[in-house]
């Protein structure tokens, strides 16, 4: 069983991710955070295998939350999920210990 903490300040996004992930028998969401500080605390308490982290969150952004998780010696692997597609975000995420920065580019529908 792979355990996951979701960290995003948008409830709809977290709920949607949870529904998608929990369709798989071997994945289980064990906690949800709506800001970076809460994410760091949840990872320390629950020690999940994976943390899915948004970049833009209140109180502590995803990059700094990832840095804290990585420096706390947790075995948790962080996946950054964001709509920011600027290359500097990717590099910053990798430099602080993210394993898989995933940046979604939403394009307007063309007719």
N, C-alpha and C positions, 0 to 999 in steps of 0.2 A: 504494500500500500504506500503510495506517494502522498505525503501530506503537504498542504499548501495554505499559505496565508495570502489573502488578497488585500492590497492597499491602494485605494483610490477614493478621492473625495466625492465622487459621484455615485450615489446609491444605485442608479440604474445600471451603470457600467459594472459595478461589483456584482449585482444580482445576475446580470447577463453572463458574466464570466463564470460565476458559480454554476449556473444552469448548464453551460457548455462543458465545463470541466467534470461535473459530477455525473455526466452521461457515461463516463468511463468508470468501470468497476474498480480499477486500480488507482484512481485519484480521489482524494477526499479533502475538501476545504475545511480546515480546522479553526480558522479565524478570519475576521475581516476588520480592517482599520480604515478610518476615514481621514487620517492625517499621518504625516511621517513619524511623529513621536510615538503615536499609538502603534504604528507598524513595528518600530524598533522594540518597543515593550512586548508586543505579542510574539515576535520572533524569539526574543530572549526567554519568554515564559513557555512557549509551545514547542520551540525548536523544530519547526517544520523543515521538510526537505527543500521546498521551494517557496520563495516569496515573489509574488507578481506585484510590481511596484509602478505606480504612475509617477511621472516626473514632477508635475505641478500639483503640489498638495499644500495645504496650510500647515503652519507651525514648524514643519521641517520638510523640505522638498525631497523628492525621491532620490536625488543624487546624494544628498547628505545622509539620508536614512540608510542608503546602501553602504556608504562609507562606514557608518557606525556599526552596521550589522557585520561587515567584513572585518573591522578592527576588534570587534568583541569576540572573535574566534569562533563564531557560530559556524556549523557545517552547512547552514542554509545557503542555497544557491539563489541569487537574485536575477529575476528577469524583469527588465524595464520595459514597460508598455506605454507608449505615448503617441500622440498625434504630431508632436514636434519632429520635424524631419531634418533639422539643421545638423550637419555633420559634427559640429562642436558638442552637441548633446550626446551623440554616440560615443565620441572619444572620452568625454567626461565620465559617462556611465561605465565604460570599460576600465578607465583609469582608477575608479574607486572600487572595482571588484564585481561589477555586474557580469554575468556570464553570457547573457543573451539580450542585448538591447534590441527591442522590436519597435520600430516606429511605423505607425500606420499613416499613410497619406490618403486623406479623404479628398477625392476629386469631385467637383460638381458634375452632375449628370448633364450630358450633352444631348440635344435633340436634333 
